Amino acid sequence: MAAFPTNIPSLLKAFDNFYSTLDAATVPVDGGGRRIGGVAHAIAMSEATATLYGELAAAYNAVFSEHGRPLSNPPAGITLMESDSPDGPWSPVKPEHMNVKMTSIGGSGADAVLLAALSSAVEVAAFPASKWNNMQANHPGADHQRWHLGNVISEAQLNALSSAAKLLQLAATKGAKRQERISEYRDKLRRLAESFRELHEQARAEPLIMTRVPNTHEVTLPLNNARFYPLAAEAGALLPDLPDHWRFGIGAEVVAEADPAKRWANGVFNLAAEGLIGVANWDDVNRVECINEPGLASQLVCDLLLNSAKRPNRGRGNLASRIEAAGIRADEIGQRAGDKPSQDAAKLFALTCEAFVAACAIAKMSRKPEVLSASQFVTEQTVLEQCVERAEAIAKGSKAIAQWPTSPGTTFSWKADDSALEVALSFARAILSATLYARSMTVGMLGHNVPDLRVDDPDPNQKVRDWRDATIKELVDHTLQPLPAWPMWEIMRDEQRLGSLLRDESRRATDMANEPTETSNMRPAHLAKGLTREPTDGNGANPDTGTRRFKVAFSFPGECREYVREMDRLIAAQLGDKCVFYDERHEAELARPDLDVYLLNIYHKEADLLVVFEGSDYERKEWTRLEWRAIRQVIKQRQGHRVMFFRLDDGEVSGMFSIDGYIDVRTHSAQQSAALVCERYASGR
């Protein structure tokens, strides 16, 4: 949004004074101009013009101050000359002695019409340099006067001033209306914050619970309170009207949500996932985003929006503004973690998690380029750079990492002998290096002079797109080279596992320090499972974290063995031979007494995803009925996300109903079914 000068009231007052003096001190002439009628009149006009010039110059400079950025060198082809005398000699001004600014026009830049009007008016009101130089040459040091007896102010000059005055009057009207709307927005947010606070403090038998499914963002609002929905709908209806910089962190896709109550809920979840409101937002048992006190969370969001309103709107259309916004965000993350030296570990943890989130988003881009647009890529990259910079400063200047709990294990390119925190920071640093190298090849080294590159969709600057594409190439060819076959779903899966380790380390760090630390504000959809290969016991299960031995386990009747065998081959190629339970792979292990108890334990406790082939043969076979007992127990324990049904025929199976979803093998090849299993496993739902 273009900014208008803040001195409009005093500028309009200077215009009124100028026109009053003009009417009293001049007379009309042929051609539409006005002539100054006397010496006293010339003095009065000079004073009124000087006052007007001062206000015009202040307004013009204010626009440049808001939208302009300093340049260390003037634009190519422009040379500024200086001299001590109007007669010369003239010499070029050195770049280091210049104060050059450049501003973008239109959009979030300066208002083009207003800037042109101010420029023309300044030229009219300014003391002409040639006139002043002549006066100074004839009367050095005298108090030179802008106007003199008999001078004519031309019609063109008066028209330029009149145009500027009208535009400024219009801007003042718009500014007043905008300020009125801003005040209205603030009042509504304060009232909503108070209503949400009252809702939170209201006594009730059961807590309010709001959930959201990762990736799909399907929201379930609290059903046990009649007040929350209308409040959320009112708050959601207000969101699209708020200025863009108030809504930082909510996301444009949320503002476009049709249902205002769900729009608000998604905004709350996004801000909680970003760690901007400091509330727990993840249910490890059901693997969904969950906020147990949506009233409190909503109150905190209202407060956050009100605080965002206090910030100046610098615009986010160019690279410089993205870097500035990312720096502000990183600083806020550090401040929320704590200001005392003893909170270095908490700050390091919060910044590393945020950097890791951005690094994973960029890593996914290398496997599926449409994941991030050029604009979104710049947003993630700037957050990554700012957070890594601050995290490394803390790591070098304190003992935070040395005192952090450990999580032994081997990662893709590092050994996490110290901690998953170090793995996350190392991974973020590696991805950042790739983006910086690509930037130097396409955009150039930024230094202190950030190029005025447009990054807003739908038409970012070509260099921004080149930077994004060069980053993808660098990631694929070099940074992630040891993992050429690392597919998209594997990144997501690994993301969640490392996130689990990070949360566990944070809890242990909190216990060690006996200080509360916010550990649940990480985005589950972004905090990564599995950069670390965990230690296992003899059966392949992690004794410390409870990680299951198998990623996928098949339960099927022998009549469909050929189909399942082909699925097993394809899935094992993706997940690993030891990560899939298929009986032919474990003949020696299964040749044992009490096999029924052994199998029940595998299906009940040792597999992440149970792939069940239901049908008439499944119902009548003794061993599949045994396996089905363990699988039904998993469903009874509300772990239905661990079960995936495939239908062999229309035969009935006890305990399976028409409302249960399934894949029909009669319409899907083994290759298609295997791909669906991998997709389901990757989603974790």
C-alpha positions as CSV (number, residue, x, y, z in Angstrom):
1,M,0.0,0.0,0.0
2,A,1.4,3.4,-1.0
3,A,2.2,5.7,1.9
4,F,1.1,9.3,1.9
5,P,3.1,12.2,3.6
6,T,2.4,12.6,7.3
7,N,2.6,16.4,7.1
8,I,-0.5,16.8,4.9
9,P,-2.4,18.9,7.4
10,S,0.5,21.5,7.7
11,L,1.1,21.3,4.0
12,L,-2.5,22.1,3.2
13,K,-2.3,25.0,5.7
14,A,0.8,26.3,3.9
15,F,-1.2,26.1,0.6
16,D,-4.1,28.1,2.2
17,N,-1.6,30.7,3.3
18,F,0.0,30.9,-0.1
19,Y,-3.3,31.4,-1.9
20,S,-4.5,34.0,0.6
21,T,-1.2,35.9,0.0
22,L,-1.5,35.4,-3.8
23,D,-5.0,37.0,-3.8
24,A,-3.8,40.0,-1.8
25,A,-0.4,40.5,-3.3
26,T,-0.9,39.9,-7.0
27,V,-3.1,41.0,-9.9
28,P,-4.3,39.0,-13.0
29,V,-2.4,39.4,-16.3
30,D,-3.2,38.3,-19.8
31,G,-2.5,34.7,-20.3
32,G,-3.8,33.5,-16.9
33,G,-0.8,34.4,-14.7
34,R,-0.5,36.9,-11.8
35,R,1.9,39.8,-11.3
36,I,3.3,41.0,-8.0
37,G,2.1,44.5,-7.4
38,G,4.5,46.0,-4.9
39,V,7.7,45.6,-2.8
40,A,5.8,44.7,0.4
41,H,3.8,42.3,-1.7
42,A,6.9,40.7,-3.1
43,I,8.3,40.1,0.5
44,A,5.0,38.6,1.6
45,M,4.9,36.3,-1.5
46,S,8.5,35.2,-0.9
47,E,7.8,34.3,2.7
48,A,4.6,32.4,1.8
49,T,6.4,30.6,-1.0
50,A,9.4,29.7,1.2
51,T,7.0,28.2,3.8
52,L,5.2,26.2,1.1
53,Y,8.5,25.0,-0.3
54,G,9.6,23.7,3.1
55,E,6.4,21.7,3.5
56,L,6.4,20.4,-0.1
57,A,10.1,19.3,0.2
58,A,9.3,17.6,3.6
59,A,6.4,15.7,2.0
60,Y,8.4,14.7,-1.1
61,N,11.3,13.5,1.2
62,A,8.7,11.6,3.3
63,V,7.5,9.6,0.3
64,F,11.1,8.7,-0.6
65,S,11.9,7.9,3.1
66,E,9.0,5.4,3.2
67,H,9.5,3.7,-0.1
68,G,13.1,4.5,-1.1
69,R,16.2,2.6,-0.4
70,P,19.7,4.0,-0.3
71,L,22.2,3.2,-3.2
72,S,25.9,3.3,-2.6
73,N,26.4,4.2,-6.3
74,P,24.2,6.4,-8.5
75,P,22.4,4.7,-11.5
76,A,24.6,4.1,-14.5
77,G,24.8,7.1,-16.9
78,I,24.2,9.8,-14.2
79,T,26.9,12.1,-13.1
80,L,26.5,14.7,-10.4
81,M,28.7,17.8,-10.9
82,E,29.6,20.5,-8.3
83,S,31.3,23.8,-8.2
84,D,32.1,26.7,-5.8
85,S,31.0,29.2,-8.4
86,P,28.2,29.4,-11.0
87,D,31.0,30.0,-13.5
88,G,32.9,26.8,-12.6
89,P,35.1,25.0,-12.7
90,W,32.8,22.0,-12.4
91,S,34.0,18.6,-11.1
92,P,32.1,15.3,-10.6
93,V,30.9,14.4,-7.1
94,K,32.4,11.2,-5.6
95,P,29.9,8.4,-5.1
96,E,30.8,8.2,-1.4
97,H,29.8,11.8,-1.0
98,M,26.3,11.2,-2.5
99,N,23.1,10.4,-0.8
100,V,21.2,8.6,-3.6
101,K,17.9,6.8,-3.1
102,M,15.7,4.8,-5.4
103,T,12.0,4.1,-5.0
104,S,9.6,1.7,-6.7
105,I,6.5,3.2,-8.2
106,G,3.0,1.7,-8.0
107,G,1.7,-1.3,-6.1
108,S,3.3,-1.3,-2.7
109,G,5.7,1.5,-3.9
110,A,5.1,5.2,-4.1
111,D,1.9,6.7,-5.6
112,A,3.0,7.8,-9.1
113,V,0.5,10.6,-9.5
114,L,1.1,12.1,-6.1
115,L,4.9,11.9,-6.6
116,A,4.7,13.6,-9.9
117,A,2.4,16.4,-8.5
118,L,4.8,16.9,-5.5
119,S,7.8,17.0,-7.9
120,S,6.2,19.7,-10.1
121,A,5.0,21.8,-7.1
122,V,8.5,21.6,-5.5
123,E,10.0,22.9,-8.8
124,V,7.6,25.9,-8.8
125,A,8.1,26.8,-5.1
126,A,11.9,26.3,-5.1
127,F,14.3,29.2,-5.4
128,P,15.7,28.9,-9.0
129,A,19.4,28.0,-8.7
130,S,20.4,30.3,-11.6
131,K,18.5,33.3,-10.0
132,W,20.0,32.7,-6.6
133,N,23.6,32.3,-8.1
134,N,23.3,35.6,-9.9
135,M,22.0,37.4,-6.7
136,Q,24.8,35.8,-4.7
137,A,27.4,36.9,-7.3
138,N,26.2,40.5,-7.2
139,H,25.4,40.7,-3.5
140,P,27.4,38.0,-1.6
141,G,25.8,37.0,1.7
142,A,22.7,39.1,1.3
143,D,19.2,37.8,2.3
144,H,18.0,37.0,-1.2
145,Q,14.3,37.1,-2.0
146,R,12.4,34.7,-4.2
147,W,10.0,37.2,-5.7
148,H,10.3,40.9,-6.6
149,L,8.1,43.7,-7.8
150,G,6.8,43.0,-11.3
151,N,7.6,39.3,-11.2
152,V,4.8,37.1,-12.9
153,I,3.8,33.7,-11.6
154,S,2.7,31.9,-14.8
155,E,-0.5,30.0,-15.4
156,A,1.5,26.8,-15.8
157,Q,3.1,27.3,-12.4
158,L,-0.2,28.0,-10.7
159,N,-1.7,24.9,-12.3
160,A,1.1,22.8,-11.0
161,L,0.5,24.1,-7.5
162,S,-3.3,23.7,-7.8
163,S,-2.9,20.1,-9.0
164,A,-0.7,19.2,-6.0
165,A,-3.1,20.9,-3.6
166,K,-6.1,19.0,-4.9
167,L,-4.3,15.6,-4.8
168,L,-3.1,16.3,-1.3
169,Q,-6.6,17.2,-0.2
170,L,-7.8,14.0,-1.7
171,A,-5.0,12.1,0.1
172,A,-6.0,13.8,3.3
173,T,-9.6,12.6,2.8
174,K,-8.5,9.1,2.0
175,G,-6.1,9.1,5.0
176,A,-8.9,10.2,7.3
177,K,-11.2,7.5,6.1
178,R,-8.3,4.9,6.3
179,Q,-7.6,6.0,9.8
180,E,-11.2,5.7,10.7
181,R,-11.3,2.2,9.4
182,I,-8.1,1.3,11.2
183,S,-9.6,2.6,14.5
184,E,-12.7,0.5,13.7
185,Y,-10.6,-2.6,13.1
186,R,-8.7,-2.1,16.4
187,D,-11.9,-1.7,18.3
188,K,-13.3,-4.9,16.9
189,L,-10.2,-6.8,17.6
190,R,-10.1,-5.5,21.2
191,R,-13.7,-6.5,21.7
192,L,-13.1,-10.0,20.2
193,A,-10.1,-10.5,22.3
194,E,-12.1,-9.7,25.4
195,S,-14.9,-12.1,24.3
196,F,-12.5,-14.9,23.6
197,R,-10.9,-14.3,27.0
198,E,-14.2,-14.6,28.8
199,L,-15.0,-17.8,26.8
200,H,-11.6,-19.2,27.9
201,E,-12.2,-18.4,31.6
202,Q,-15.8,-19.7,31.5
203,A,-16.3,-22.8,33.8
204,R,-17.2,-26.0,31.9
205,A,-17.2,-29.7,32.3
206,E,-15.1,-30.5,29.3
207,P,-12.3,-28.5,27.6
208,L,-12.9,-27.0,24.2
209,I,-10.9,-28.9,21.5
210,M,-10.2,-27.7,17.9
211,T,-8.3,-30.0,15.5
212,R,-6.9,-29.8,12.0
213,V,-5.6,-32.6,9.7
214,P,-2.1,-31.9,8.5
215,N,-1.6,-31.2,4.8
216,T,-5.4,-31.1,4.0
217,H,-6.1,-28.4,6.6
218,E,-9.5,-29.9,7.3
219,V,-10.7,-28.2,10.5
220,T,-13.0,-29.5,13.2
221,L,-14.4,-26.8,15.5
222,P,-15.4,-27.3,19.1
223,L,-18.9,-28.9,19.3
224,N,-19.5,-28.5,23.0
225,N,-19.8,-24.7,23.2
226,A,-22.4,-22.5,21.4
227,R,-20.3,-19.3,21.8
228,F,-17.1,-20.2,20.0
229,Y,-18.5,-20.7,16.5
230,P,-20.2,-17.2,16.2
231,L,-17.1,-15.5,17.7
232,A,-14.8,-17.4,15.3
233,A,-17.1,-16.5,12.3
234,E,-17.1,-12.8,13.3
235,A,-13.3,-12.8,13.7
236,G,-12.9,-14.7,10.4
237,A,-15.1,-12.2,8.5
238,L,-12.8,-9.4,9.7
239,L,-9.6,-11.0,8.5
240,P,-9.8,-10.2,4.7
241,D,-10.4,-6.5,5.6
242,L,-7.3,-6.1,7.7
243,P,-4.1,-4.6,6.0
244,D,-1.7,-7.2,4.7
245,H,1.0,-6.5,7.2
246,W,-1.3,-7.1,10.1
247,R,-1.9,-10.6,8.9
248,F,1.7,-11.6,8.7
249,G,2.0,-15.4,9.3
250,I,-1.7,-16.2,8.6
251,G,-1.3,-17.0,4.9
252,A,-3.1,-15.9,1.8
253,E,-4.8,-19.3,1.3
254,V,-6.4,-18.9,4.7
255,V,-7.9,-15.5,3.9
256,A,-9.4,-17.0,0.8
257,E,-11.2,-19.7,2.8
258,A,-15.0,-19.4,2.2
259,D,-16.3,-20.3,5.7
260,P,-15.3,-17.4,8.0
261,A,-15.2,-19.6,11.2
262,K,-12.9,-22.1,9.5
263,R,-10.9,-19.2,8.1
264,W,-10.3,-18.0,11.6
265,A,-9.5,-21.5,12.9
266,N,-6.9,-22.1,10.1
267,G,-5.4,-18.7,10.8
268,V,-5.0,-19.7,14.5
269,F,-3.5,-23.0,13.6
270,N,-1.0,-21.4,11.2
271,L,0.1,-18.9,13.8
272,A,0.4,-21.6,16.4
273,A,2.5,-23.8,14.0
274,E,4.7,-20.8,13.4
275,G,5.2,-20.5,17.2
276,L,3.8,-16.9,17.1
277,I,1.2,-17.3,19.9
278,G,2.9,-19.8,22.2
279,V,0.2,-22.5,22.5
280,A,0.5,-26.3,22.2
281,N,-0.8,-27.4,18.8
282,W,0.0,-31.1,18.2
283,D,-1.6,-34.4,19.4
284,D,1.0,-37.1,19.2
285,V,-1.5,-39.9,19.8
286,N,-3.9,-39.1,17.0
287,R,-1.3,-37.4,14.8
288,V,-3.4,-34.3,14.2
289,E,-2.9,-30.6,15.0
290,C,-4.9,-30.0,18.1
291,I,-5.5,-26.9,20.3
292,N,-7.1,-27.6,23.6
293,E,-7.9,-24.0,24.5
294,P,-9.1,-22.3,21.3
295,G,-10.6,-19.5,23.3
296,L,-7.2,-18.6,24.7
297,A,-5.4,-19.2,21.4
298,S,-8.0,-16.9,19.6
299,Q,-7.4,-14.2,22.3
300,L,-3.7,-14.4,21.7
301,V,-4.2,-14.1,17.9
302,C,-6.3,-10.9,18.4
303,D,-3.5,-9.5,20.6
304,L,-0.9,-10.5,17.9
305,L,-2.9,-8.7,15.2
306,L,-3.2,-5.6,17.3
307,N,0.6,-5.6,17.9
308,S,1.2,-6.1,14.1
309,A,-0.9,-3.0,13.5
310,K,1.7,-1.0,15.4
311,R,4.4,-1.8,12.8
312,P,4.9,0.4,9.8
313,N,3.9,-1.2,6.5
314,R,7.1,-1.5,4.5
315,G,5.5,-3.6,1.8
316,R,6.6,-7.1,1.0
317,G,6.9,-6.8,-2.8
318,N,10.7,-6.8,-3.1
319,L,13.6,-8.8,-1.8
320,A,14.7,-6.1,0.6
321,S,11.3,-6.1,2.4
322,R,11.3,-10.0,2.6
323,I,14.7,-9.9,4.2
324,E,13.5,-7.2,6.7
325,A,10.3,-9.2,7.5
326,A,12.3,-12.4,8.0
327,G,14.7,-10.6,10.3
328,I,11.8,-9.2,12.4
329,R,10.3,-12.7,12.6
330,A,13.6,-14.3,13.7
331,D,14.0,-11.7,16.4
332,E,10.5,-12.2,17.7
333,I,11.1,-16.0,17.8
334,G,14.2,-15.4,19.9
335,Q,12.4,-12.9,22.2
336,R,9.5,-15.3,22.9
337,A,12.0,-18.0,23.9
338,G,13.4,-15.7,26.6
339,D,15.6,-12.7,27.2
340,K,17.9,-14.0,29.9
341,P,21.3,-15.6,29.3
342,S,20.0,-18.8,30.8
343,Q,17.5,-19.0,28.0
344,D,20.2,-19.4,25.3
345,A,19.2,-23.0,24.8
346,A,15.5,-22.2,24.4
347,K,16.4,-19.5,21.8
348,L,18.7,-21.9,19.9
349,F,16.0,-24.6,19.9
350,A,13.3,-22.2,18.6
351,L,15.4,-20.7,15.9
352,T,16.8,-24.1,14.8
353,C,13.3,-25.5,14.5
354,E,12.1,-22.5,12.4
355,A,15.2,-22.8,10.2
356,F,14.7,-26.6,9.8
357,V,11.1,-26.0,8.8
358,A,12.2,-23.7,6.0
359,A,15.1,-26.0,5.0
360,C,12.7,-29.0,4.6
361,A,10.3,-26.9,2.5
362,I,13.2,-26.0,0.1
363,A,14.4,-29.6,0.1
364,K,11.0,-30.8,-0.9
365,M,11.1,-28.2,-3.7
366,S,14.0,-30.0,-5.2
367,R,12.0,-33.2,-5.6
368,K,8.7,-31.5,-6.6
369,P,9.4,-28.0,-8.0
370,E,5.7,-27.0,-8.0
371,V,5.7,-27.2,-4.2
372,L,7.1,-23.6,-3.9
373,S,6.5,-20.7,-6.2
374,A,9.3,-18.3,-6.7
375,S,7.7,-15.9,-4.2
376,Q,7.2,-18.7,-1.6
377,F,10.8,-19.8,-2.2
378,V,12.2,-16.4,-1.3
379,T,10.0,-16.2,1.8
380,E,11.4,-19.6,3.0
381,Q,15.0,-18.7,2.0
382,T,15.0,-15.4,3.9
383,V,13.6,-17.0,7.0
384,L,16.1,-19.8,6.7
385,E,19.0,-17.4,6.4
386,Q,18.0,-15.1,9.2
387,C,17.2,-17.9,11.6
388,V,20.4,-19.9,10.9
389,E,22.5,-16.7,11.3
390,R,21.0,-16.1,14.8
391,A,21.1,-19.7,15.8
392,E,24.8,-20.1,14.9
393,A,25.6,-16.9,16.8
394,I,24.1,-18.4,19.9
395,A,25.8,-21.7,19.3
396,K,29.2,-20.1,19.0
397,G,28.7,-17.7,21.9
398,S,27.3,-20.0,24.5
399,K,27.5,-23.6,25.9
400,A,23.9,-24.3,24.7
401,I,24.8,-27.2,22.4
402,A,27.3,-28.8,24.7
403,Q,24.7,-28.9,27.5
404,W,21.9,-30.1,25.2
405,P,20.6,-33.7,25.6
406,T,21.9,-36.3,23.2
407,S,20.1,-38.7,20.7
408,P,22.8,-41.1,19.3
409,G,22.3,-42.4,15.8
410,T,23.4,-42.0,12.2
411,T,21.9,-39.5,9.8
412,F,22.1,-39.0,6.0
413,S,25.3,-37.1,6.0
414,W,26.1,-36.5,9.7
415,K,26.4,-38.6,12.8
416,A,24.0,-37.4,15.5
417,D,26.3,-38.5,18.3
418,D,25.5,-35.2,20.1
419,S,21.9,-34.3,19.4
420,A,19.1,-34.2,16.9
421,L,19.3,-30.4,17.4
422,E,22.7,-30.4,15.8
423,V,21.5,-32.6,12.9
424,A,18.6,-30.1,12.3
425,L,21.0,-27.1,12.3
426,S,23.5,-28.9,10.1
427,F,20.8,-29.8,7.6
428,A,19.5,-26.2,7.6
429,R,23.0,-24.9,7.1
430,A,23.6,-27.2,4.2
431,I,20.4,-26.2,2.4
432,L,21.1,-22.5,3.1
433,S,24.6,-22.9,1.5
434,A,23.0,-24.2,-1.7
435,T,20.6,-21.2,-1.8
436,L,23.4,-18.7,-1.2
437,Y,25.5,-20.3,-3.9
438,A,22.6,-20.2,-6.4
439,R,21.9,-16.6,-5.4
440,S,25.5,-15.5,-6.1
441,M,25.3,-17.1,-9.5
442,T,22.0,-15.5,-10.5
443,V,21.3,-12.4,-8.4
444,G,24.8,-11.6,-7.3
445,M,26.4,-11.0,-3.9
446,L,24.0,-8.8,-1.9
447,G,26.2,-7.3,0.7
448,H,24.6,-4.3,2.2
449,N,22.9,-3.3,-1.1
450,V,19.9,-5.5,-1.6
451,P,18.7,-5.5,-5.2
452,D,15.2,-4.1,-5.8
453,L,14.0,-7.5,-7.1
454,R,10.2,-8.0,-7.3
455,V,9.2,-11.2,-5.7
456,D,5.4,-11.0,-5.5
457,D,3.3,-13.5,-7.4
458,P,2.1,-13.9,-10.0
459,D,5.0,-12.1,-11.9
460,P,8.2,-12.1,-9.9
461,N,11.4,-10.7,-11.4
462,Q,13.1,-13.2,-13.8
463,K,16.2,-13.2,-11.6
464,V,14.1,-14.5,-8.7
465,R,12.9,-17.4,-10.9
466,D,16.4,-18.0,-12.0
467,W,17.6,-18.1,-8.4
468,R,14.9,-20.7,-7.5
469,D,15.7,-22.9,-10.5
470,A,19.5,-22.7,-9.8
471,T,18.8,-23.7,-6.2
472,I,16.9,-26.8,-7.3
473,K,19.8,-27.7,-9.6
474,E,22.4,-27.2,-6.8
475,L,20.4,-29.3,-4.4
476,V,19.9,-32.2,-6.9
477,D,23.4,-32.2,-8.3
478,H,25.5,-31.6,-5.1
479,T,23.9,-30.9,-1.7
480,L,21.6,-33.9,-1.7
481,Q,23.7,-36.0,-4.1
482,P,24.0,-39.0,-1.7
483,L,20.2,-39.4,-2.0
484,P,19.4,-39.3,-5.7
485,A,16.3,-41.5,-5.1
486,W,15.1,-39.6,-2.0
487,P,11.4,-39.2,-2.9
488,M,9.0,-36.6,-1.8
489,W,7.2,-38.8,0.7
490,E,10.5,-39.9,2.3
491,I,11.3,-36.3,3.0
492,M,8.0,-35.8,4.7
493,R,8.4,-39.1,6.7
494,D,12.0,-38.2,7.8
495,E,10.8,-34.7,8.8
496,Q,8.2,-36.1,11.2
497,R,10.7,-38.5,12.9
498,L,13.3,-35.8,13.5
499,G,10.6,-33.6,14.9
500,S,9.8,-36.3,17.4
501,L,13.4,-36.5,18.5
502,L,13.6,-32.7,18.8
503,R,10.6,-32.5,21.0
504,D,11.9,-35.3,23.1
505,E,15.3,-33.6,23.5
506,S,13.5,-30.3,24.4
507,R,11.5,-32.1,27.1
508,R,14.7,-33.6,28.5
509,A,16.5,-30.2,28.3
510,T,13.6,-28.7,30.3
511,D,13.8,-31.3,32.9
512,M,17.6,-30.8,33.2
513,A,17.2,-27.0,33.6
514,N,14.0,-27.3,35.7
515,E,12.7,-24.4,33.6
516,P,9.5,-24.4,31.4
517,T,10.3,-24.4,27.7
518,E,7.8,-24.1,24.9
519,T,8.3,-27.4,23.0
520,S,5.0,-28.0,21.2
521,N,4.8,-25.1,18.9
522,M,6.6,-26.9,16.0
523,R,4.6,-27.5,12.9
524,P,4.1,-31.3,12.8
525,A,3.7,-31.1,9.0
526,H,7.1,-29.6,8.7
527,L,9.1,-31.0,11.6
528,A,10.7,-33.9,10.4
529,K,10.8,-37.5,11.3
530,G,13.9,-39.3,10.4
531,L,17.1,-37.6,9.5
532,T,18.3,-39.8,12.4
533,R,18.6,-43.6,12.1
534,E,17.7,-44.7,15.6
535,P,19.4,-47.5,17.7
536,T,17.4,-50.7,17.9
537,D,17.0,-53.7,20.1
538,G,17.3,-57.3,18.8
539,N,13.9,-57.2,17.2
540,G,14.5,-53.8,15.4
541,A,12.4,-51.7,17.8
542,N,13.8,-48.6,19.4
543,P,14.0,-49.3,23.2
544,D,14.0,-45.6,24.0
545,T,11.5,-44.0,21.7
546,G,9.2,-46.9,21.0
547,T,9.6,-46.7,17.2
548,R,8.0,-49.7,15.6
549,R,10.0,-52.4,13.9
550,F,8.1,-52.5,10.6
551,K,6.8,-49.7,8.5
552,V,4.3,-51.9,6.7
553,A,2.8,-55.3,7.6
554,F,0.6,-57.4,5.3
555,S,-2.4,-59.5,6.5
556,F,-3.9,-61.6,3.6
557,P,-5.3,-65.0,2.7
558,G,-3.0,-67.2,0.5
559,E,-5.4,-67.0,-2.5
560,C,-4.0,-63.5,-3.3
561,R,-0.4,-64.2,-2.6
562,E,0.9,-63.4,-6.2
563,Y,-0.7,-59.9,-6.0
564,V,0.7,-59.3,-2.5
565,R,4.1,-60.6,-3.4
566,E,4.4,-58.0,-6.2
567,M,3.2,-55.3,-3.9
568,D,5.8,-56.4,-1.3
569,R,8.6,-56.2,-3.9
570,L,7.6,-52.7,-4.9
571,I,7.1,-51.3,-1.4
572,A,10.3,-52.9,-0.1
573,A,12.2,-51.2,-2.9
574,Q,11.0,-47.9,-1.5
575,L,11.0,-48.5,2.3
576,G,13.7,-51.1,2.6
577,D,13.6,-54.9,2.8
578,K,13.7,-55.0,6.6
579,C,10.9,-52.5,7.0
580,V,8.2,-54.6,5.5
581,F,6.6,-57.6,7.2
582,Y,5.7,-60.3,4.5
583,D,5.8,-63.9,5.7
584,E,8.1,-65.2,2.9
585,R,10.8,-62.7,4.0
586,H,10.7,-64.1,7.6
587,E,10.4,-67.9,7.2
588,A,13.2,-68.7,9.6
589,E,11.9,-66.2,12.2
590,L,8.3,-67.6,12.0
591,A,9.4,-71.3,12.4
592,R,8.8,-71.3,16.1
593,P,6.3,-72.5,18.8
594,D,3.6,-70.1,20.0
595,L,3.5,-68.5,16.6
596,D,0.0,-67.2,17.3
597,V,1.3,-65.0,20.2
598,Y,4.3,-63.9,18.2
599,L,2.1,-62.8,15.2
600,L,-0.4,-61.0,17.5
601,N,2.4,-58.9,18.9
602,I,3.7,-58.0,15.4
603,Y,0.3,-56.8,14.2
604,H,-0.6,-55.2,17.4
605,K,2.6,-53.4,18.4
606,E,5.4,-53.7,15.8
607,A,4.0,-52.2,12.5
608,D,3.2,-48.6,11.6
609,L,0.7,-49.5,8.8
610,L,-1.3,-52.7,8.7
611,V,-2.4,-53.5,5.1
612,V,-5.4,-55.9,5.3
613,F,-6.8,-57.8,2.3
614,E,-10.5,-58.4,3.3
615,G,-12.9,-60.9,1.6
616,S,-14.6,-64.2,1.9
617,D,-11.3,-66.1,2.0
618,Y,-10.0,-63.8,4.8
619,E,-13.0,-64.5,6.9
620,R,-12.8,-68.3,6.7
621,K,-9.0,-68.8,7.1
622,E,-7.8,-69.6,10.7
623,W,-4.6,-67.5,10.6
624,T,-6.1,-64.4,9.1
625,R,-8.9,-64.5,11.7
626,L,-6.2,-64.5,14.3
627,E,-4.4,-61.6,12.7
628,W,-7.8,-59.8,12.4
629,R,-8.2,-60.0,16.2
630,A,-5.0,-58.0,16.7
631,I,-6.0,-55.5,14.0
632,R,-9.4,-54.9,15.6
633,Q,-7.7,-54.2,18.9
634,V,-5.7,-51.5,17.1
635,I,-8.9,-50.0,15.8
636,K,-10.5,-50.2,19.2
637,Q,-7.6,-48.2,20.7
638,R,-8.5,-45.4,18.2
639,Q,-5.4,-46.0,16.1
640,G,-7.4,-46.4,12.9
641,H,-4.8,-44.4,11.0
642,R,-2.6,-47.6,11.3
643,V,-5.0,-49.7,9.2
644,M,-5.5,-49.7,5.4
645,F,-8.1,-52.0,3.9
646,F,-8.0,-53.7,0.4
647,R,-11.1,-55.5,-0.9
648,L,-10.6,-58.9,-2.7
649,D,-14.3,-59.6,-3.2
650,D,-17.8,-58.8,-1.8
651,G,-17.6,-61.4,0.9
652,E,-18.5,-60.3,4.5
653,V,-15.9,-60.0,7.2
654,S,-17.0,-59.9,10.8
655,G,-16.3,-56.5,12.3
656,M,-16.0,-54.7,9.0
657,F,-18.8,-52.5,7.9
658,S,-20.1,-50.7,4.8
659,I,-18.9,-47.3,6.2
660,D,-15.2,-48.5,6.2
661,G,-13.2,-47.2,3.3
662,Y,-11.1,-49.6,1.1
663,I,-9.1,-50.0,-2.1
664,D,-10.7,-52.5,-4.5
665,V,-7.9,-54.8,-5.9
666,R,-10.3,-55.7,-8.8
667,T,-9.8,-52.3,-10.2
668,H,-6.2,-51.6,-9.2
669,S,-3.0,-53.2,-10.3
670,A,-0.4,-54.3,-7.8
671,Q,1.8,-51.3,-8.9
672,Q,-1.1,-48.9,-8.3
673,S,-1.9,-50.4,-4.9
674,A,1.8,-50.3,-3.8
675,A,2.0,-46.6,-4.7
676,L,-1.2,-46.0,-2.6
677,V,0.4,-47.8,0.4
678,C,3.5,-45.7,0.1
679,E,1.4,-42.5,-0.2
680,R,-0.6,-43.5,2.9
681,Y,2.5,-44.3,4.9
682,A,4.1,-41.0,4.0
683,S,1.0,-39.0,5.0
684,G,0.9,-40.7,8.4
685,R,-2.9,-40.5,8.4
